[in-house]
Amino acid sequence: MDDKNQKVDVPMEQKLKNLYDLQQIQTEINKIKSLRGELPLEVQDLEDELAGLQTRITNLKAEVKEDEQGISNEKHKIAQCQEDIKKYQSQQDNVRNNREYDSLSKEIEFQTLEIELSEKHIREFTADMEHKKEIIASAETKYDERKGDLKQKRDELDSIISETQKKEDELNVKKAEIESLIEDRYLTAFNRISGNVRNGLAVVTVQRDACGGCFNKIPPQRQVDIRSRKRIIVCEYCGRILVDAGLAEL
């Protein structure tokens, strides 16, 4: 007989007991996770923010390098233009006619305009570079602050995990053992219900003639059926699996 048939052959009362026990273990695991609260998400958010800041800082620094290279290129152009102007001015002393003199004057004028244009570009590169440096400084300050926040949150989370990890590991082993005893269809239903309800309770007991999950009243005959433990019964209001409190004593 394979494992699947063994699960099917389990009496319904035991199936209900297995589901109830699974819920008790899952509830304990959820309590441990609740101790961590939003810390795992806060840590992840801070890690993502730090990664984003680092990328931004890296990109801005690369752009500053480009601005510096642009300034260097423009200064090189200016130096070249100044050399050309000196050359043209020297040539003007040896011209043979006015046409050559005017031609050299136009070259000098053009090189002078090129120098003015390069100086304008240098001012633009410098202003852009200074602006980016301010942004980098602000981003680096924020990065250091967030890095401190991350360390604090990680320390808090590590402390909680170190205190609860052993217990959670033990519970997860028990959970896996019980899950191996439950039919796949019931396990699927359990997980589906757990994911759809706010408090994660898929299996609840009848409390004061009402569903222990949504607290709606359960008709007397339905309560009799629940106590008989002969079939899976779900709450008609919230869809949770209903069991009688006596199962806890089995």
C-alpha positions as CSV (number, residue, x, y, z in Angstrom):
1,M,0.0,0.0,0.0
2,D,1.5,3.4,-1.0
3,D,1.6,6.5,1.1
4,K,-1.4,8.1,-0.7
5,N,-3.6,5.1,0.1
6,Q,-2.4,5.1,3.7
7,K,-3.5,8.7,4.0
8,V,-6.9,7.9,2.5
9,D,-7.4,4.9,4.9
10,V,-6.9,7.1,8.0
11,P,-10.1,7.4,10.0
12,M,-11.9,10.8,9.5
13,E,-11.5,11.6,13.2
14,Q,-7.7,11.2,12.8
15,K,-7.8,13.4,9.7
16,L,-9.5,16.1,11.6
17,K,-7.1,15.7,14.5
18,N,-4.1,16.0,12.0
19,L,-5.6,19.2,10.6
20,Y,-6.2,20.6,14.1
21,D,-2.6,19.8,15.1
22,L,-1.3,21.4,12.0
23,Q,-3.2,24.5,12.8
24,Q,-1.8,24.6,16.3
25,I,1.8,24.3,15.0
26,Q,1.2,26.9,12.3
27,T,-0.2,29.3,14.9
28,E,2.9,28.9,17.0
29,I,5.1,29.6,14.0
30,N,3.0,32.7,13.2
31,K,3.5,33.9,16.7
32,I,7.2,33.6,16.4
33,K,7.1,35.5,13.0
34,S,4.9,38.2,14.6
35,L,7.7,38.9,17.1
36,R,9.8,40.0,14.2
37,G,7.0,42.3,13.1
38,E,7.9,44.5,10.1
39,L,11.6,44.2,10.8
40,P,12.3,41.8,7.8
41,L,10.5,44.2,5.4
42,E,12.2,47.2,7.0
43,V,15.6,45.6,6.5
44,Q,14.8,44.7,2.9
45,D,13.5,48.3,2.2
46,L,16.7,49.8,3.7
47,E,18.9,47.4,1.7
48,D,17.0,48.4,-1.5
49,E,17.3,52.1,-0.6
50,L,21.0,51.8,0.0
51,A,21.5,49.9,-3.3
52,G,19.6,52.7,-5.1
53,L,21.6,55.4,-3.4
54,Q,24.9,53.7,-4.2
55,T,23.9,53.3,-7.8
56,R,23.0,57.0,-8.0
57,I,26.2,58.1,-6.3
58,T,28.3,55.9,-8.7
59,N,26.4,57.3,-11.8
60,L,26.8,60.9,-10.6
61,K,30.5,60.5,-9.9
62,A,30.9,59.0,-13.4
63,E,29.1,62.1,-14.8
64,V,31.4,64.4,-12.8
65,K,34.3,62.6,-14.4
66,E,32.8,63.3,-17.8
67,D,32.4,67.0,-16.9
68,E,36.0,67.1,-15.8
69,Q,37.1,65.5,-19.1
70,G,34.9,68.1,-20.9
71,I,36.6,71.0,-19.1
72,S,40.0,69.4,-19.9
73,N,39.1,69.1,-23.6
74,E,37.8,72.7,-23.7
75,K,41.0,74.0,-22.0
76,H,43.0,72.1,-24.6
77,K,41.0,73.7,-27.4
78,I,41.6,77.2,-25.8
79,A,45.4,76.5,-25.7
80,Q,45.4,75.4,-29.3
81,C,43.4,78.5,-30.4
82,Q,45.8,80.7,-28.5
83,E,48.7,79.1,-30.3
84,D,46.9,79.6,-33.6
85,I,46.2,83.3,-32.8
86,K,49.9,83.9,-32.0
87,K,50.8,82.1,-35.3
88,Y,48.4,84.2,-37.3
89,Q,49.5,87.4,-35.6
90,S,53.1,86.6,-36.5
91,Q,52.1,85.9,-40.1
92,Q,50.4,89.3,-40.3
93,D,53.8,90.9,-39.9
94,N,54.9,89.3,-43.1
95,V,51.9,89.6,-45.4
96,R,52.3,90.9,-49.0
97,N,48.9,92.5,-49.4
98,N,45.7,93.6,-47.6
99,R,43.8,90.5,-48.8
100,E,46.2,88.2,-46.9
101,Y,46.1,90.5,-43.8
102,D,42.3,90.4,-43.8
103,S,42.3,86.7,-44.2
104,L,44.5,86.2,-41.2
105,S,42.4,88.7,-39.2
106,K,39.3,86.6,-39.9
107,E,41.2,83.5,-38.7
108,I,42.2,85.4,-35.5
109,E,38.6,86.5,-35.0
110,F,37.4,82.9,-35.5
111,Q,39.9,81.5,-33.0
112,T,38.9,84.2,-30.6
113,L,35.2,83.2,-30.9
114,E,36.2,79.6,-30.4
115,I,38.0,80.5,-27.2
116,E,34.8,82.4,-26.0
117,L,32.7,79.3,-26.9
118,S,35.1,77.0,-25.0
119,E,35.0,79.3,-22.0
120,K,31.2,79.2,-22.1
121,H,31.3,75.4,-22.2
122,I,33.8,75.4,-19.3
123,R,31.4,77.5,-17.2
124,E,28.5,75.2,-18.1
125,F,30.6,72.1,-17.3
126,T,31.7,73.7,-14.0
127,A,28.2,74.7,-12.9
128,D,26.9,71.2,-13.8
129,M,29.8,69.5,-12.0
130,E,29.4,71.6,-8.8
131,H,25.6,70.9,-8.8
132,K,26.3,67.2,-9.1
133,K,28.9,67.3,-6.3
134,E,26.3,68.9,-4.0
135,I,23.9,66.1,-4.8
136,I,26.6,63.5,-4.3
137,A,27.4,65.0,-0.9
138,S,23.8,64.9,0.1
139,A,23.3,61.3,-1.1
140,E,26.5,60.2,0.7
141,T,25.2,61.8,3.9
142,K,21.8,60.0,3.5
143,Y,23.6,56.8,2.6
144,D,25.6,56.9,5.9
145,E,22.4,57.6,7.8
146,R,20.5,54.7,6.2
147,K,23.5,52.5,6.7
148,G,23.4,53.2,10.4
149,D,19.6,52.5,10.4
150,L,20.2,49.2,8.6
151,K,22.7,48.1,11.1
152,Q,20.4,48.8,14.0
153,K,17.5,47.0,12.3
154,R,19.7,44.1,11.4
155,D,20.9,43.8,15.0
156,E,17.3,43.9,16.3
157,L,16.3,41.2,13.8
158,D,19.3,39.0,14.4
159,S,18.7,39.2,18.1
160,I,15.1,38.1,17.7
161,I,16.0,35.4,15.3
162,S,18.7,34.0,17.5
163,E,16.2,33.8,20.4
164,T,13.5,32.1,18.3
165,Q,15.2,30.2,15.4
166,K,15.7,27.0,17.3
167,K,12.0,26.8,18.4
168,E,10.9,27.7,14.9
169,D,13.1,25.0,13.4
170,E,11.6,22.4,15.8
171,L,8.1,23.5,14.9
172,N,8.8,23.3,11.1
173,V,10.0,19.7,11.6
174,K,6.8,18.8,13.4
175,K,4.8,20.7,10.7
176,A,6.4,18.7,8.0
177,E,5.8,15.4,9.8
178,I,2.1,16.2,10.2
179,E,1.7,17.5,6.6
180,S,3.1,14.1,5.5
181,L,0.0,12.5,7.1
182,I,-2.6,14.7,5.5
183,E,-4.1,14.1,2.1
184,D,-3.0,16.5,-0.6
185,R,-6.5,17.9,-1.2
186,Y,-7.0,18.7,2.5
187,L,-3.5,20.2,2.7
188,T,-4.3,22.3,-0.3
189,A,-7.6,23.4,1.2
190,F,-5.8,24.2,4.5
191,N,-3.2,26.4,2.8
192,R,-5.8,28.1,0.6
193,I,-8.0,29.0,3.6
194,S,-5.0,30.2,5.7
195,G,-4.0,32.5,2.9
196,N,-7.5,34.0,2.5
197,V,-8.3,34.8,6.2
198,R,-6.9,37.7,8.1
199,N,-5.6,35.8,11.2
200,G,-4.3,32.7,9.2
201,L,-6.7,30.3,11.1
202,A,-7.9,27.6,8.7
203,V,-9.1,25.2,11.4
204,V,-11.1,26.5,14.4
205,T,-13.1,25.0,17.2
206,V,-16.7,25.7,18.0
207,Q,-16.9,28.2,20.8
208,R,-20.1,29.0,22.6
209,D,-22.1,27.6,19.7
210,A,-20.3,29.8,17.2
211,C,-17.4,29.6,14.7
212,G,-14.1,30.2,16.5
213,G,-13.0,32.2,13.4
214,C,-15.8,34.6,12.4
215,F,-18.0,34.1,15.6
216,N,-21.2,33.5,13.6
217,K,-23.7,31.1,15.2
218,I,-23.7,27.5,14.1
219,P,-27.1,25.7,13.9
220,P,-27.6,22.9,16.6
221,Q,-27.8,20.1,14.0
222,R,-24.5,21.3,12.3
223,Q,-22.9,21.2,15.8
224,V,-24.0,17.6,16.2
225,D,-22.4,16.8,12.8
226,I,-19.1,18.5,13.9
227,R,-19.0,16.5,17.1
228,S,-19.6,13.3,15.2
229,R,-16.2,13.8,13.5
230,K,-17.4,11.8,10.4
231,R,-16.7,14.4,7.7
232,I,-15.0,17.7,7.0
233,I,-17.4,20.6,7.8
234,V,-16.7,24.2,6.9
235,C,-18.2,27.4,8.3
236,E,-20.9,28.6,5.8
237,Y,-19.9,32.2,6.6
238,C,-16.1,32.3,6.5
239,G,-15.1,28.9,5.0
240,R,-12.9,27.8,7.8
241,I,-12.8,24.1,8.8
242,L,-14.8,23.5,12.0
243,V,-13.8,20.9,14.6
244,D,-15.1,20.3,18.2
245,A,-12.8,21.4,21.1
246,G,-12.6,17.7,22.2
247,L,-10.1,16.9,19.5
248,A,-7.4,18.7,21.5
249,E,-7.6,15.9,24.1
250,L,-7.0,13.0,21.6
